[in-house]
Amino acid sequence: MRRTVFFIDGFNVYHALQKDRHYHKYKWLNYEALPKALVSKDNQIVNIFYFTAYTEWDAAKKARHQSYVKALQLNGIKTIFGKFKLRDKTCTVCKKTYKTFEEKQTDVNIAIALFNSALRDEFDTAMLMTGDSDLVPAVEAVKIAFPAKQIGLVIPIGRSAEELKNACDFHIKMKEKHLRTCQLPDEIALDATKNITLKRPASWV
């Protein structure tokens, strides 16, 4: 059995789903089931890390996200948070500068977690689920330091990720059948005695 650890770029996958309205119904994605659907039975999945950040300026989005993170954590997914920061951006049309939020730290957090996990000899195969080419240097560093370990790539649906494909040992393309069969229950009981549940957000159907 090959010890396998998944490193999931939550926003990268989310934005891949958000880009196509047809995929919006798959946002309640079960990240415990999905890795099992992507690798063969000779892989023992020993850890699953989910990297994300909360949209602190949007209470409704944050509440949906918090429910989702709680659902993942109930299934044993380990969550590592980054944050959003305000930055200046220039409009390509009118050339005016405006403020916008940009998600920070996720690629750094994934890179650190990947290298530390390799250093502690926690996996034989690391699976990155992202299309972010900023992770190429981290992949190359791990492959140099730990040449016996393999790094695979799961490309989010609708993405190409050519640079990462070239850096990793192999890649898998996420398909709609994976999304369709790997959904969390519409309702998840937190406390049956008090009838407290987590529910799939109404906009995620």
DRENFIPA-471869 format. One line per 3 residues: for each residue y negated, x negated, z negated of N, C-alpha, C. Coordinates in pm, 1 decimal. Atoms other than C-alpha are relative to their C-alpha. Example, Ala and Ser with C-alpha at 12.3 -4.5 7.8 and 13.67 -1.06 7.14 Angstrom:
% DRENFIPA-471869
119.0/-89.0/0.0/450.0/-1230.0/-780.0/-120.0/-90.0/0.0  119.0/82.0/6.0/106.0/-1367.0/-714.0/-109.0/77.0/-73.0
This chain:
% DRENFIPA-471869
119.8/-83.4/0.0/0.0/0.0/0.0/-126.0/-87.7/0.0  126.5/72.6/-4.1/-344.0/-129.8/93.1/-101.7/71.6/-87.8  104.2/-57.5/86.5/-604.1/-73.8/-178.5/-127.2/18.7/82.9
113.3/-33.8/-86.7/-894.0/100.5/-9.3/-113.0/62.9/-80.9  119.4/-54.6/65.4/-1247.7/171.3/-130.9/-94.7/51.3/107.7  97.0/-58.6/-92.3/-1494.8/401.6/48.5/-141.2/-14.9/-55.4
141.7/12.1/31.7/-1870.6/339.0/49.6/-75.2/94.7/94.8  53.6/-108.1/-83.1/-2045.7/654.5/174.1/-152.1/4.4/-8.4  145.2/-11.2/-11.7/-2407.6/655.6/290.4/-32.4/148.8/13.4
15.6/-144.4/2.4/-2485.1/1013.5/189.2/-104.9/53.1/94.9  105.9/-50.6/-86.3/-2813.9/1054.9/374.3/29.9/-26.1/146.6  -33.5/28.0/-138.6/-2681.5/893.4/690.9/91.9/108.3/54.6
-90.0/-107.8/-42.3/-2401.2/1149.0/707.8/-75.7/133.0/3.8  75.3/-125.6/7.6/-2632.5/1433.3/599.4/-88.9/18.6/123.6  90.8/-12.0/-113.9/-2884.1/1359.4/875.0/76.2/14.2/131.8
-83.9/-21.4/-118.5/-2604.0/1339.8/1132.0/37.3/147.9/11.7  -32.0/-142.9/0.6/-2504.6/1693.7/1030.0/-125.3/84.0/24.4  125.6/-74.4/-10.7/-2866.9/1810.8/1006.6/-52.4/1.3/143.2
54.3/14.3/-135.7/-2942.5/1695.1/1360.4/50.0/109.2/94.0  -59.9/-102.7/-85.7/-2711.8/1956.1/1515.8/25.8/124.8/-84.1  -12.2/-123.0/79.2/-2739.9/2314.2/1386.3/144.9/46.3/-12.8
-141.2/-39.3/3.2/-2374.3/2371.2/1470.9/73.2/-62.2/-118.7  -67.1/70.8/109.1/-2281.2/2122.0/1197.2/-57.0/32.1/-138.0  61.2/-30.1/129.5/-2502.9/2267.1/920.6/99.4/60.4/-97.6
-98.8/-66.4/85.3/-2208.6/2469.3/788.9/96.1/-97.7/-65.1  -91.6/100.6/55.0/-2027.0/2144.8/706.6/-64.8/-87.9/-106.9  69.7/84.8/98.1/-2282.5/2005.7/458.0/68.4/-1.8/-136.5
-70.9/-8.6/128.4/-2066.9/2117.2/160.2/129.1/-81.5/12.1  -110.7/86.7/-40.1/-1844.0/1824.7/251.0/73.7/-56.1/-120.5  -84.3/48.4/108.9/-1555.3/1723.8/28.0/31.1/-148.2/22.7
-17.1/144.2/-17.7/-1577.2/1346.1/-5.3/121.0/-56.2/-73.9  -131.0/42.2/49.1/-1250.8/1332.6/-195.9/103.7/20.1/109.3  -98.1/-32.5/-103.6/-1057.2/1497.7/88.7/-23.9/-77.4/129.5
30.8/63.0/-129.1/-1240.0/1337.1/383.3/60.3/-140.5/14.7  -61.9/131.3/-14.4/-1133.2/976.0/313.9/150.8/7.0/24.1  -144.9/-14.3/-18.1/-769.7/1090.8/287.6/34.8/43.8/142.2
-24.2/-47.1/-136.0/-801.9/1258.5/627.0/-26.0/-107.7/104.4  42.5/102.5/-95.4/-938.9/942.5/787.0/90.0/-122.6/3.7  -84.1/119.5/4.6/-688.2/676.7/680.2/146.9/39.2/-10.0
-143.8/-26.6/2.6/-310.5/650.3/701.9/53.5/-2.2/-143.1  -59.2/-13.9/133.2/-74.7/708.8/410.0/32.6/-134.2/-65.3  -24.5/130.2/62.8/-26.3/334.4/357.0/-126.5/-56.0/-65.1
121.8/35.6/72.3/-380.3/323.7/216.6/-4.0/73.4/-133.7  19.7/-59.8/132.3/-419.3/381.7/-157.2/-150.2/-2.0/-28.4  144.4/-8.2/23.0/-775.7/505.7/-206.6/-26.8/-13.3/-150.2
16.4/29.6/142.4/-875.7/349.6/-539.2/-140.4/32.7/-50.9  136.2/-32.9/42.0/-1248.4/431.9/-541.1/-77.3/58.9/117.0  88.9/-57.7/-100.5/-1504.0/641.7/-355.4/-141.3/-0.2/-59.0
139.7/7.7/43.5/-1876.4/563.1/-391.9/-87.7/79.1/96.6  91.8/-82.4/-78.3/-2145.5/804.6/-273.2/-142.3/-43.3/-34.0  134.7/52.8/19.0/-2496.7/662.3/-225.6/-101.6/101.8/52.3
94.1/-103.3/-38.3/-2792.5/899.6/-217.3/-128.9/-13.6/-79.4  126.8/-4.5/74.7/-3139.0/986.9/-354.4/-48.5/143.9/0.2  53.1/-135.1/10.3/-3313.2/1303.4/-469.9/-140.0/10.3/61.3
133.7/-28.1/-54.3/-3613.9/1453.8/-287.8/-84.2/60.1/-111.9  70.3/-44.6/120.8/-3827.6/1474.1/-600.1/-117.7/93.0/29.8  116.4/-81.2/-34.4/-4119.3/1642.8/-416.7/38.5/141.5/47.9
-44.6/-131.3/-49.1/-3907.8/1942.5/-301.4/104.1/55.1/-97.2  -86.9/-49.8/107.2/-3760.7/2138.9/-593.2/123.2/71.7/53.5  -112.5/-75.6/-54.1/-3539.9/2363.5/-378.1/106.4/-93.4/58.7
-94.3/96.8/-57.2/-3384.5/2074.5/-185.4/68.8/-79.2/-111.2  -57.4/76.8/109.0/-3335.7/1877.9/-505.6/106.1/80.8/-74.2  -95.7/-85.1/71.1/-3160.3/2173.6/-673.4/130.1/11.9/78.7
-121.0/-6.0/-82.7/-2918.2/2209.6/-379.3/76.7/-131.3/-7.4  -61.6/132.8/2.0/-2855.0/1837.1/-382.4/66.8/-27.1/-135.6  -57.1/19.7/133.2/-2796.2/1831.3/-758.8/131.0/76.4/-15.8
-124.1/-77.8/4.4/-2536.4/2107.6/-726.6/110.1/-71.9/76.9  -98.6/69.9/-82.7/-2364.8/1911.1/-452.0/51.4/-126.0/-69.4  -40.5/122.2/70.6/-2365.1/1586.0/-648.5/91.9/33.5/-117.2
-85.2/-41.9/111.2/-2219.8/1767.9/-949.5/139.4/35.8/49.5  -129.3/-35.9/-57.4/-1943.9/1909.5/-730.4/79.8/-123.9/37.9  -68.1/124.5/-36.2/-1862.8/1561.7/-599.4/48.9/-73.8/-124.0
-36.8/71.6/122.3/-1861.6/1410.8/-947.4/119.2/65.1/-69.7  -116.3/-69.6/57.2/-1615.8/1677.2/-1064.6/128.8/-41.5/69.5  -115.9/46.9/-76.1/-1384.8/1539.8/-795.4/18.0/-151.6/-8.5
-20.3/142.7/24.6/-1416.5/1183.4/-922.2/-79.9/-94.0/87.2  82.6/85.5/-85.4/-1674.7/1057.2/-673.3/-106.9/-68.7/-85.1  99.6/76.4/75.9/-1895.5/782.4/-818.8/-130.7/-4.9/77.8
128.5/-12.1/-66.8/-2263.5/837.9/-736.2/-93.7/-112.9/-40.7  98.4/105.5/23.7/-2518.5/558.2/-700.1/-130.3/43.1/67.7  125.9/-55.3/-48.5/-2883.6/662.9/-662.6/-99.0/-107.5/43.3
118.0/73.2/-40.7/-3167.5/510.8/-466.6/-120.1/87.6/-30.6  118.6/-83.2/22.5/-3513.2/663.9/-443.9/-82.4/7.3/127.6  95.7/-11.8/-109.5/-3781.3/779.6/-202.1/-132.7/-61.4/-42.7
132.1/55.7/25.9/-4114.3/599.3/-175.1/-95.8/43.7/110.1  102.7/-30.9/-99.1/-4440.1/691.7/-4.9/-34.5/-124.5/80.7  42.7/111.5/-84.3/-4531.6/473.1/289.8/-91.7/51.9/108.9
88.9/-34.8/-110.6/-4791.5/469.8/563.8/77.2/-4.6/131.4  -62.4/-4.1/-132.5/-4677.0/569.8/911.4/-105.8/38.7/101.8  97.4/-28.2/-104.4/-4870.9/581.0/1238.0/59.1/92.8/104.6
-43.3/-95.4/-102.0/-4840.2/875.7/1475.1/-1.6/-68.1/136.8  -8.5/64.8/-131.8/-4723.6/754.6/1818.1/-87.0/70.1/103.8  80.5/-76.6/-95.9/-4931.6/1026.5/1988.6/-149.4/-17.8/-26.9
144.5/4.7/30.6/-5267.8/1040.0/1808.3/-43.6/-130.8/-64.6  25.0/132.3/58.6/-5239.7/693.8/1646.3/-62.0/5.8/-139.9  52.1/-11.2/135.7/-5356.2/829.0/1310.5/107.9/-39.0/-100.6
-92.4/40.2/105.6/-5199.9/698.6/989.7/13.1/113.1/-102.4  -25.3/-104.3/98.7/-5039.8/938.9/746.3/105.5/-47.9/-99.1  -97.2/34.4/103.2/-4828.2/927.8/429.8/129.0/78.6/21.6
-128.4/-67.5/-8.5/-4458.0/1008.1/441.1/97.2/-64.0/-97.5  -101.4/53.6/90.7/-4157.7/964.3/213.8/109.4/-68.6/80.3  -109.3/74.1/-64.3/-3895.2/707.5/308.4/104.0/-36.6/-104.6
-108.4/30.0/93.9/-3557.8/668.7/142.1/19.2/-151.7/-6.6  -12.5/144.1/21.2/-3521.7/321.7/-9.2/122.4/-30.3/-86.0  -101.4/59.5/88.1/-3251.8/110.2/-174.9/144.8/29.8/38.8
-139.8/-33.9/-27.3/-2941.7/279.9/-29.2/74.1/-114.2/66.8  -70.5/108.2/-68.7/-2855.0/-1.5/211.6/20.2/-119.7/-93.0  -14.0/110.0/96.6/-2920.3/-258.6/-62.4/107.8/33.7/-103.4
-100.7/-41.1/98.8/-2712.5/-59.9/-312.7/141.4/-8.4/57.4  -131.9/9.3/-64.2/-2423.7/-36.9/-65.4/41.0/-145.5/15.0  -30.8/142.7/-19.8/-2445.3/-407.9/13.0/43.8/-65.6/-130.5
-34.1/58.8/130.6/-2438.9/-503.6/-356.8/134.8/50.7/-47.9  -127.1/-58.0/45.5/-2155.3/-263.2/-438.3/117.0/-54.9/81.2  -104.6/54.0/-87.2/-1953.0/-386.8/-140.0/36.6/-142.3/-39.5
-27.1/140.3/33.2/-1991.0/-753.8/-230.8/61.9/-12.8/-139.6  -54.5/7.0/136.5/-1928.5/-699.7/-603.6/143.2/49.9/-6.0  -135.8/-53.7/-2.2/-1620.2/-492.3/-532.0/97.4/-100.9/60.6
-82.4/105.7/-59.2/-1486.4/-770.2/-308.9/18.8/-115.2/-98.2  -4.6/109.0/97.5/-1571.2/-1030.1/-572.9/99.1/29.9/-112.6  -92.0/-40.6/106.8/-1373.5/-832.9/-833.6/140.3/29.7/53.3
-130.2/-23.7/-65.7/-1083.8/-802.8/-586.5/49.5/142.7/-24.1  -34.9/-139.9/21.3/-1087.2/-422.0/-604.0/57.2/66.9/123.8  -52.8/-62.2/-121.5/-983.6/-361.7/-244.1/60.1/-103.6/93.8
-47.6/76.6/-114.9/-787.5/-492.0/49.4/-78.4/41.2/124.3  80.1/-54.0/-109.8/-982.7/-267.3/286.8/-118.3/76.3/-56.0  120.4/-77.0/33.9/-1339.8/-144.6/245.3/-35.3/85.5/120.6
38.6/-91.5/-106.7/-1443.4/159.6/448.3/-145.6/40.8/-20.0  140.2/-41.0/2.7/-1813.4/205.1/519.9/-15.1/127.8/81.4  26.9/-123.5/-73.2/-1919.8/557.4/618.2/-150.7/8.9/22.0
143.1/10.7/-28.4/-2259.5/505.8/782.1/-19.7/-41.2/144.9  36.0/53.8/-130.2/-2439.5/423.6/1102.8/-115.5/-97.4/-11.6  117.1/82.5/29.2/-2701.1/199.1/940.7/28.0/-146.8/31.9
-20.9/138.6/-42.5/-2717.6/-136.8/1118.2/-55.2/-100.7/-100.3  51.3/91.3/102.5/-2907.0/-283.6/819.8/111.9/-58.2/-84.8  -112.9/49.5/79.6/-2563.2/-331.7/661.7/78.3/-111.6/69.1
-72.5/105.7/-72.3/-2449.4/-581.5/925.4/1.3/-132.1/-77.2  -4.8/126.2/74.7/-2556.5/-890.0/719.9/93.3/5.6/-120.7  -89.1/-13.7/115.4/-2368.9/-757.2/414.8/146.1/-7.5/43.5
-137.1/4.5/-53.1/-2053.6/-702.7/621.0/37.5/-143.0/36.1  -27.9/137.6/-41.8/-2078.4/-1052.2/766.9/17.3/-91.8/-120.8  -9.2/82.9/120.5/-2133.0/-1206.1/421.3/134.4/19.4/-69.6
-129.2/-27.4/65.1/-1824.1/-1035.7/276.5/113.9/-59.1/81.7  -108.0/52.8/-85.2/-1610.2/-1137.3/574.5/8.1/-152.2/-7.5  0.1/145.9/14.3/-1716.8/-1501.9/534.8/56.9/-40.2/-136.4
-41.7/35.5/135.7/-1662.9/-1508.6/157.6/142.9/41.9/-30.8  -133.5/-55.1/29.8/-1341.2/-1302.9/158.7/71.7/31.5/131.9  -55.6/-20.7/-134.7/-1173.3/-1353.0/499.1/129.5/80.6/2.6
-125.9/-75.9/1.7/-848.0/-1186.6/389.6/-23.9/150.5/-8.9  29.2/-142.0/16.6/-1021.8/-854.5/328.9/-49.8/59.9/131.8  43.7/-69.8/-120.0/-1080.2/-599.1/602.3/-113.8/96.4/-32.5
107.7/-97.7/13.2/-1390.3/-388.4/653.3/5.6/92.8/120.1  -3.8/-101.0/-104.5/-1360.3/-66.4/848.2/-126.0/84.1/-2.7  120.6/-81.3/-14.4/-1630.8/170.6/966.5/38.6/141.7/40.0
-8.9/-139.6/-41.1/-1638.3/550.1/975.8/-136.5/38.2/55.5  127.3/-31.2/-64.8/-1908.8/650.3/1224.9/-27.2/149.4/-15.3  33.2/-142.5/14.0/-2080.5/978.6/1131.9/-4.8/70.7/135.3
-6.0/-78.4/-123.5/-2047.1/1254.9/1389.0/-134.7/-2.8/72.2  121.7/4.6/-80.1/-2298.1/1224.1/1671.6/-70.7/-133.1/1.7  62.1/133.2/4.8/-2377.7/858.4/1597.1/84.3/-99.7/80.3
-73.0/102.6/-75.4/-2281.0/540.3/1784.2/26.5/-126.5/-81.2  -14.3/114.4/91.5/-2344.2/244.4/1546.0/64.7/-121.5/65.2  -61.2/110.8/-74.0/-2267.4/-26.9/1801.7/-3.5/-132.3/-76.4
10.7/127.3/72.2/-2393.6/-316.5/1588.0/101.4/-7.6/-114.3  -97.3/-1.2/109.4/-2183.4/-213.9/1290.2/142.9/-4.6/52.1  -133.7/3.5/-60.6/-1880.1/-154.0/1512.3/39.7/-143.8/31.3
-28.4/139.0/-37.0/-1906.0/-512.4/1633.9/19.8/-88.7/-121.6  -10.9/82.7/120.3/-1941.0/-649.9/1280.3/127.3/29.5/-78.8  -117.0/-40.3/79.9/-1649.6/-456.0/1127.5/130.3/-32.2/72.9
-131.3/31.3/-57.4/-1277.8/-515.4/1184.2/53.8/113.3/86.4  -44.0/-116.3/-77.9/-1214.2/-163.2/1314.7/-92.3/116.3/-32.2  85.0/-115.7/26.1/-1383.2/173.4/1334.5/74.9/130.0/27.9
-54.0/-134.4/-17.0/-1300.0/544.5/1314.6/-117.5/92.0/30.0  105.7/-95.2/-33.8/-1506.5/821.9/1472.0/23.0/129.8/-75.7  -7.3/-128.2/68.5/-1576.4/1122.0/1249.4/-2.4/112.2/103.2
-8.9/-110.5/-95.2/-1476.5/1440.1/1433.7/-18.9/132.5/-72.8  23.3/-131.0/61.2/-1546.4/1806.9/1377.3/122.0/48.7/-77.4  -119.5/-44.4/71.7/-1184.9/1868.4/1274.0/3.7/-57.8/-141.8
6.4/59.0/134.1/-1239.3/1630.5/979.2/-96.0/80.1/-87.5  99.9/-75.8/74.7/-1550.5/1821.1/872.0/52.8/139.1/-35.5  -47.5/-137.8/18.1/-1386.3/2161.7/914.4/106.8/10.3/-108.0
-113.1/-6.0/93.7/-1078.4/2080.3/706.7/-29.7/-64.2/-135.4  33.2/71.1/123.8/-1259.1/1883.8/433.7/-126.6/57.7/-63.0  111.0/-67.9/65.7/-1491.4/2136.9/271.5/35.3/31.1/-145.3
-18.9/-41.3/138.6/-1537.7/2203.9/-99.5/16.0/152.1/-5.7  -5.8/-146.2/15.9/-1453.4/2555.5/-226.6/-140.9/58.0/-6.8  132.0/-64.1/2.0/-1743.5/2800.4/-185.6/-52.7/15.5/-141.7
37.4/-6.8/141.5/-1742.9/2841.1/-564.8/90.2/-92.5/-79.6  -74.5/93.0/85.0/-1639.5/2579.2/-820.4/-30.6/35.1/-144.6  18.8/-40.9/139.5/-1585.6/2686.8/-1181.6/-36.4/-120.0/-86.2
38.8/101.5/97.7/-1768.8/2480.8/-1442.9/44.9/41.0/-140.0  -40.5/-54.0/129.9/-1701.0/2703.2/-1744.1/44.9/143.7/21.7  -54.5/-132.2/-29.7/-1469.5/2997.5/-1684.2/-34.4/101.0/-108.5
28.2/-92.7/110.5/-1541.7/3145.8/-2028.3/-142.0/54.1/6.8  140.3/-43.4/-10.7/-1914.7/3166.0/-1954.3/-36.9/38.4/143.3  20.1/-35.4/-141.1/-1872.1/3238.8/-1582.9/-107.0/-86.6/65.8
94.5/94.8/-59.4/-2069.1/2927.8/-1487.0/68.6/-68.5/118.1  -59.5/58.1/-120.2/-2002.3/2811.4/-1131.8/-103.0/-78.6/80.3  80.2/62.8/-104.5/-2135.3/2580.7/-861.1/30.9/73.8/128.7
-20.6/-74.6/-123.8/-2187.1/2762.0/-533.0/-55.9/-76.8/118.6  53.1/54.2/-124.8/-2226.9/2644.7/-176.9/-138.9/60.1/24.7  132.9/-55.3/-26.5/-2600.8/2678.6/-101.9/2.2/96.9/117.5
0.6/-105.1/-103.4/-2677.7/2986.3/108.3/-38.1/-54.3/136.3  43.5/57.7/-128.9/-2843.1/2772.6/377.9/103.6/-96.3/58.2  -104.0/90.9/-46.4/-2526.4/2559.6/407.4/122.3/76.5/49.4
-111.5/-79.8/-51.8/-2313.6/2827.0/573.6/-16.4/21.9/150.2
